[in-house]
Amino acid sequence: MINILQREVIYLWYYFSLQLEQIFGYWVLGMVLGSVIAVFAKERIHGLFRSMHGKRLSVFGFDSVNRRAFHSGFGR
């Protein structure tokens, strides 16, 4: 019985360590990008949403915001 539990613990440790190794870099990248966007693009994002206030949205919802963002150089 102890042998089975030991194998299960080893399997779970290996499984979770492998998962962590595979996603850790992307997690850190997401944290860094989220922080950069929050600091440097906050006003531009708020401006896009303010410009959307009171307007009818298209079927796709943010179509007007996407056009505004494209023309204002947000994606450059």
N, CA, C and O atoms as a GROMACS GRO file, in nm:
protein
  304
    1MET      N    1   0.081  -0.120   0.000
    1MET     CA    2   0.000   0.000   0.000
    1MET      C    3   0.086   0.127   0.000
    1MET      O    4   0.058   0.223  -0.072
    2ILE      N    5   0.191   0.126   0.081
    2ILE     CA    6   0.282   0.241   0.085
    2ILE      C    7   0.347   0.260  -0.051
    2ILE      O    8   0.366   0.374  -0.095
    3ASN      N    9   0.381   0.151  -0.117
    3ASN     CA   10   0.444   0.158  -0.248
    3ASN      C   11   0.352   0.227  -0.349
    3ASN      O   12   0.399   0.308  -0.429
    4ILE      N   13   0.224   0.197  -0.346
    4ILE     CA   14   0.127   0.259  -0.437
    4ILE      C   15   0.116   0.408  -0.408
    4ILE      O   16   0.116   0.489  -0.501
    5LEU      N   17   0.106   0.445  -0.281
    5LEU     CA   18   0.099   0.588  -0.244
    5LEU      C   19   0.225   0.662  -0.286
    5LEU      O   20   0.218   0.776  -0.332
    6GLN      N   21   0.340   0.598  -0.269
    6GLN     CA   22   0.466   0.661  -0.308
    6GLN      C   23   0.470   0.685  -0.458
    6GLN      O   24   0.512   0.792  -0.502
    7ARG      N   25   0.426   0.588  -0.537
    7ARG     CA   26   0.422   0.605  -0.682
    7ARG      C   27   0.326   0.717  -0.723
    7ARG      O   28   0.355   0.794  -0.814
    8GLU      N   29   0.212   0.725  -0.655
    8GLU     CA   30   0.115   0.830  -0.685
    8GLU      C   31   0.171   0.968  -0.652
    8GLU      O   32   0.152   1.063  -0.728
    9VAL      N   33   0.239   0.979  -0.540
    9VAL     CA   34   0.300   1.107  -0.502
    9VAL      C   35   0.406   1.147  -0.604
    9VAL      O   36   0.413   1.263  -0.643
   10ILE      N   37   0.488   1.052  -0.646
   10ILE     CA   38   0.590   1.080  -0.746
   10ILE      C   39   0.526   1.122  -0.878
   10ILE      O   40   0.572   1.216  -0.943
   11TYR      N   41   0.420   1.053  -0.917
   11TYR     CA   42   0.350   1.087  -1.041
   11TYR      C   43   0.292   1.228  -1.033
   11TYR      O   44   0.309   1.307  -1.126
   12LEU      N   45   0.225   1.259  -0.923
   12LEU     CA   46   0.166   1.393  -0.909
   12LEU      C   47   0.274   1.501  -0.907
   12LEU      O   48   0.258   1.606  -0.969
   13TRP      N   49   0.385   1.476  -0.835
   13TRP     CA   50   0.494   1.573  -0.832
   13TRP      C   51   0.548   1.596  -0.973
   13TRP      O   52   0.571   1.710  -1.013
   14TYR      N   53   0.570   1.488  -1.048
   14TYR     CA   54   0.621   1.501  -1.184
   14TYR      C   55   0.521   1.574  -1.272
   14TYR      O   56   0.560   1.662  -1.349
   15TYR      N   57   0.395   1.541  -1.263
   15TYR     CA   58   0.291   1.603  -1.344
   15TYR      C   59   0.286   1.753  -1.319
   15TYR      O   60   0.287   1.831  -1.414
   16PHE      N   61   0.279   1.794  -1.192
   16PHE     CA   62   0.267   1.936  -1.162
   16PHE      C   63   0.396   2.013  -1.190
   16PHE      O   64   0.390   2.129  -1.231
   17SER      N   65   0.510   1.950  -1.170
   17SER     CA   66   0.635   2.021  -1.202
   17SER      C   67   0.648   2.040  -1.353
   17SER      O   68   0.698   2.143  -1.398
   18LEU      N   69   0.605   1.942  -1.430
   18LEU     CA   70   0.607   1.955  -1.576
   18LEU      C   71   0.512   2.064  -1.622
   18LEU      O   72   0.546   2.144  -1.710
   19GLN      N   73   0.394   2.069  -1.563
   19GLN     CA   74   0.298   2.174  -1.598
   19GLN      C   75   0.356   2.312  -1.565
   19GLN      O   76   0.344   2.405  -1.645
   20LEU      N   77   0.416   2.324  -1.449
   20LEU     CA   78   0.474   2.452  -1.408
   20LEU      C   79   0.586   2.494  -1.503
   20LEU      O   80   0.594   2.611  -1.541
   21GLU      N   81   0.672   2.401  -1.540
   21GLU     CA   82   0.781   2.433  -1.633
   21GLU      C   83   0.727   2.480  -1.767
   21GLU      O   84   0.786   2.569  -1.830
   22GLN      N   85   0.617   2.424  -1.812
   22GLN     CA   86   0.563   2.459  -1.943
   22GLN      C   87   0.492   2.593  -1.943
   22GLN      O   88   0.496   2.664  -2.044
   23ILE      N   89   0.427   2.631  -1.834
   23ILE     CA   90   0.349   2.754  -1.835
   23ILE      C   91   0.416   2.871  -1.765
   23ILE      O   92   0.371   2.984  -1.779
   24PHE      N   93   0.523   2.848  -1.690
   24PHE     CA   94   0.582   2.954  -1.608
   24PHE      C   95   0.627   3.074  -1.693
   24PHE      O   96   0.600   3.188  -1.656
   25GLY      N   97   0.693   3.049  -1.803
   25GLY     CA   98   0.740   3.159  -1.888
   25GLY      C   99   0.625   3.242  -1.943
   25GLY      O  100   0.634   3.365  -1.948
   26TYR      N  101   0.519   3.176  -1.984
   26TYR     CA  102   0.402   3.249  -2.035
   26TYR      C  103   0.332   3.326  -1.925
   26TYR      O  104   0.279   3.435  -1.949
   27TRP      N  105   0.331   3.271  -1.804
   27TRP     CA  106   0.270   3.340  -1.690
   27TRP      C  107   0.347   3.469  -1.659
   27TRP      O  108   0.287   3.574  -1.638
   28VAL      N  109   0.479   3.458  -1.657
   28VAL     CA  110   0.562   3.577  -1.630
   28VAL      C  111   0.545   3.679  -1.742
   28VAL      O  112   0.532   3.798  -1.715
   29LEU      N  113   0.543   3.633  -1.866
   29LEU     CA  114   0.523   3.724  -1.979
   29LEU      C  115   0.389   3.795  -1.968
   29LEU      O  116   0.380   3.915  -1.993
   30GLY      N  117   0.285   3.723  -1.930
   30GLY     CA  118   0.153   3.784  -1.913
   30GLY      C  119   0.151   3.887  -1.802
   30GLY      O  120   0.087   3.992  -1.815
   31MET      N  121   0.221   3.859  -1.693
   31MET     CA  122   0.228   3.955  -1.583
   31MET      C  123   0.301   4.082  -1.627
   31MET      O  124   0.258   4.193  -1.595
   32VAL      N  125   0.411   4.065  -1.699
   32VAL     CA  126   0.490   4.181  -1.744
   32VAL      C  127   0.410   4.263  -1.845
   32VAL      O  128   0.401   4.385  -1.832
   33LEU      N  129   0.351   4.196  -1.945
   33LEU     CA  130   0.273   4.269  -2.045
   33LEU      C  131   0.153   4.338  -1.983
   33LEU      O  132   0.122   4.452  -2.018
   34GLY      N  133   0.086   4.271  -1.891
   34GLY     CA  134  -0.028   4.333  -1.823
   34GLY      C  135   0.013   4.457  -1.745
   34GLY      O  136  -0.059   4.556  -1.745
   35SER      N  137   0.126   4.451  -1.681
   35SER     CA  138   0.175   4.567  -1.606
   35SER      C  139   0.213   4.681  -1.698
   35SER      O  140   0.182   4.797  -1.671
   36VAL      N  141   0.281   4.649  -1.807
   36VAL     CA  142   0.321   4.752  -1.904
   36VAL      C  143   0.198   4.819  -1.963
   36VAL      O  144   0.192   4.942  -1.974
   37ILE      N  145   0.100   4.739  -2.003
   37ILE     CA  146  -0.022   4.796  -2.060
   37ILE      C  147  -0.096   4.881  -1.958
   37ILE      O  148  -0.146   4.988  -1.990
   38ALA      N  149  -0.103   4.833  -1.834
   38ALA     CA  150  -0.173   4.908  -1.730
   38ALA      C  151  -0.106   5.042  -1.704
   38ALA      O  152  -0.174   5.140  -1.674
   39VAL      N  153   0.026   5.047  -1.714
   39VAL     CA  154   0.098   5.170  -1.684
   39VAL      C  155   0.100   5.265  -1.802
   39VAL      O  156   0.071   5.384  -1.787
   40PHE      N  157   0.134   5.214  -1.921
   40PHE     CA  158   0.159   5.303  -2.034
   40PHE      C  159   0.041   5.323  -2.128
   40PHE      O  160   0.039   5.421  -2.202
   41ALA      N  161  -0.057   5.236  -2.128
   41ALA     CA  162  -0.168   5.249  -2.222
   41ALA      C  163  -0.301   5.275  -2.153
   41ALA      O  164  -0.406   5.271  -2.217
   42LYS      N  165  -0.298   5.301  -2.024
   42LYS     CA  166  -0.422   5.318  -1.948
   42LYS      C  167  -0.506   5.434  -2.000
   42LYS      O  168  -0.626   5.418  -2.022
   43GLU      N  169  -0.447   5.547  -2.022
   43GLU     CA  170  -0.522   5.664  -2.068
   43GLU      C  171  -0.581   5.643  -2.207
   43GLU      O  172  -0.694   5.684  -2.234
   44ARG      N  173  -0.505   5.581  -2.294
   44ARG     CA  174  -0.555   5.557  -2.430
   44ARG      C  175  -0.672   5.459  -2.428
   44ARG      O  176  -0.770   5.479  -2.500
   45ILE      N  177  -0.663   5.356  -2.347
   45ILE     CA  178  -0.773   5.259  -2.336
   45ILE      C  179  -0.895   5.326  -2.276
   45ILE      O  180  -1.006   5.305  -2.324
   46HIS      N  181  -0.877   5.406  -2.172
   46HIS     CA  182  -0.990   5.477  -2.113
   46HIS      C  183  -1.052   5.573  -2.213
   46HIS      O  184  -1.174   5.588  -2.218
   47GLY      N  185  -0.970   5.638  -2.292
   47GLY     CA  186  -1.022   5.729  -2.394
   47GLY      C  187  -1.105   5.656  -2.499
   47GLY      O  188  -1.207   5.708  -2.544
   48LEU      N  189  -1.061   5.539  -2.538
   48LEU     CA  190  -1.139   5.461  -2.635
   48LEU      C  191  -1.275   5.422  -2.578
   48LEU      O  192  -1.375   5.428  -2.649
   49PHE      N  193  -1.278   5.383  -2.453
   49PHE     CA  194  -1.407   5.347  -2.392
   49PHE      C  195  -1.494   5.470  -2.368
   49PHE      O  196  -1.616   5.462  -2.382
   50ARG      N  197  -1.432   5.584  -2.334
   50ARG     CA  198  -1.510   5.707  -2.318
   50ARG      C  199  -1.572   5.749  -2.451
   50ARG      O  200  -1.685   5.796  -2.455
   51SER      N  201  -1.497   5.733  -2.560
   51SER     CA  202  -1.550   5.770  -2.691
   51SER      C  203  -1.664   5.678  -2.733
   51SER      O  204  -1.746   5.714  -2.817
   52MET      N  205  -1.670   5.561  -2.676
   52MET     CA  206  -1.775   5.465  -2.708
   52MET      C  207  -1.903   5.492  -2.630
   52MET      O  208  -2.009   5.442  -2.667
   53HIS      N  209  -1.894   5.569  -2.524
   53HIS     CA  210  -2.009   5.594  -2.436
   53HIS      C  211  -2.123   5.660  -2.513
   53HIS      O  212  -2.103   5.761  -2.581
   54GLY      N  213  -2.240   5.603  -2.503
   54GLY     CA  214  -2.359   5.660  -2.566
   54GLY      C  215  -2.376   5.624  -2.713
   54GLY      O  216  -2.475   5.664  -2.774
   55LYS      N  217  -2.284   5.550  -2.770
   55LYS     CA  218  -2.295   5.510  -2.910
   55LYS      C  219  -2.356   5.372  -2.919
   55LYS      O  220  -2.340   5.289  -2.829
   56ARG      N  221  -2.425   5.348  -3.029
   56ARG     CA  222  -2.476   5.213  -3.053
   56ARG      C  223  -2.360   5.127  -3.101
   56ARG      O  224  -2.282   5.167  -3.186
   57LEU      N  225  -2.352   5.009  -3.045
   57LEU     CA  226  -2.246   4.918  -3.084
   57LEU      C  227  -2.291   4.831  -3.199
   57LEU      O  228  -2.410   4.802  -3.213
   58SER      N  229  -2.197   4.790  -3.280
   58SER     CA  230  -2.230   4.704  -3.392
   58SER      C  231  -2.256   4.562  -3.343
   58SER      O  232  -2.251   4.535  -3.223
   59VAL      N  233  -2.282   4.474  -3.436
   59VAL     CA  234  -2.307   4.334  -3.403
   59VAL      C  235  -2.188   4.274  -3.329
   59VAL      O  236  -2.206   4.190  -3.241
   60PHE      N  237  -2.069   4.316  -3.364
   60PHE     CA  238  -1.948   4.262  -3.304
   60PHE      C  239  -1.909   4.335  -3.177
   60PHE      O  240  -1.805   4.304  -3.118
   61GLY      N  241  -1.987   4.430  -3.134
   61GLY     CA  242  -1.965   4.496  -3.006
   61GLY      C  243  -1.862   4.606  -3.010
   61GLY      O  244  -1.897   4.724  -2.995
   62PHE      N  245  -1.738   4.573  -3.028
   62PHE     CA  246  -1.631   4.671  -3.018
   62PHE      C  247  -1.578   4.712  -3.155
   62PHE      O  248  -1.464   4.757  -3.166
   63ASP      N  249  -1.656   4.698  -3.256
   63ASP     CA  250  -1.612   4.731  -3.391
   63ASP      C  251  -1.570   4.878  -3.400
   63ASP      O  252  -1.467   4.910  -3.459
   64SER      N  253  -1.651   4.967  -3.341
   64SER     CA  254  -1.617   5.109  -3.348
   64SER      C  255  -1.489   5.139  -3.270
   64SER      O  256  -1.410   5.223  -3.312
   65VAL      N  257  -1.469   5.071  -3.159
   65VAL     CA  258  -1.346   5.091  -3.081
   65VAL      C  259  -1.226   5.039  -3.160
   65VAL      O  260  -1.120   5.101  -3.159
   66ASN      N  261  -1.242   4.926  -3.227
   66ASN     CA  262  -1.132   4.871  -3.306
   66ASN      C  263  -1.093   4.968  -3.417
   66ASN      O  264  -0.974   4.989  -3.442
   67ARG      N  265  -1.191   5.025  -3.483
   67ARG     CA  266  -1.159   5.121  -3.590
   67ARG      C  267  -1.089   5.243  -3.533
   67ARG      O  268  -0.991   5.291  -3.590
   68ARG      N  269  -1.138   5.293  -3.420
   68ARG     CA  270  -1.074   5.410  -3.359
   68ARG      C  271  -0.930   5.378  -3.316
   68ARG      O  272  -0.839   5.458  -3.337
   69ALA      N  273  -0.911   5.262  -3.258
   69ALA     CA  274  -0.778   5.222  -3.214
   69ALA      C  275  -0.684   5.210  -3.333
   69ALA      O  276  -0.568   5.251  -3.326
   70PHE      N  277  -0.733   5.154  -3.441
   70PHE     CA  278  -0.650   5.138  -3.560
   70PHE      C  279  -0.610   5.274  -3.617
   70PHE      O  280  -0.494   5.294  -3.653
   71HIS      N  281  -0.705   5.366  -3.624
   71HIS     CA  282  -0.676   5.496  -3.684
   71HIS      C  283  -0.596   5.587  -3.591
   71HIS      O  284  -0.531   5.680  -3.637
   72SER      N  285  -0.602   5.561  -3.461
   72SER     CA  286  -0.526   5.647  -3.369
   72SER      C  287  -0.382   5.598  -3.350
   72SER      O  288  -0.303   5.662  -3.282
   73GLY      N  289  -0.348   5.484  -3.412
   73GLY     CA  290  -0.212   5.433  -3.401
   73GLY      C  291  -0.188   5.348  -3.280
   73GLY      O  292  -0.072   5.327  -3.242
   74PHE      N  293  -0.293   5.299  -3.216
   74PHE     CA  294  -0.278   5.220  -3.094
   74PHE      C  295  -0.203   5.092  -3.121
   74PHE      O  296  -0.126   5.048  -3.036
   75GLY      N  297  -0.223   5.030  -3.236
   75GLY     CA  298  -0.160   4.903  -3.266
   75GLY      C  299  -0.020   4.913  -3.322
   75GLY      O  300   0.040   4.811  -3.356
   76ARG      N  301   0.034   5.031  -3.333
   76ARG     CA  302   0.167   5.049  -3.393
   76ARG      C  303   0.276   5.043  -3.293
   76ARG      O  304   0.394   5.056  -3.328
   0.00000   0.00000   0.00000
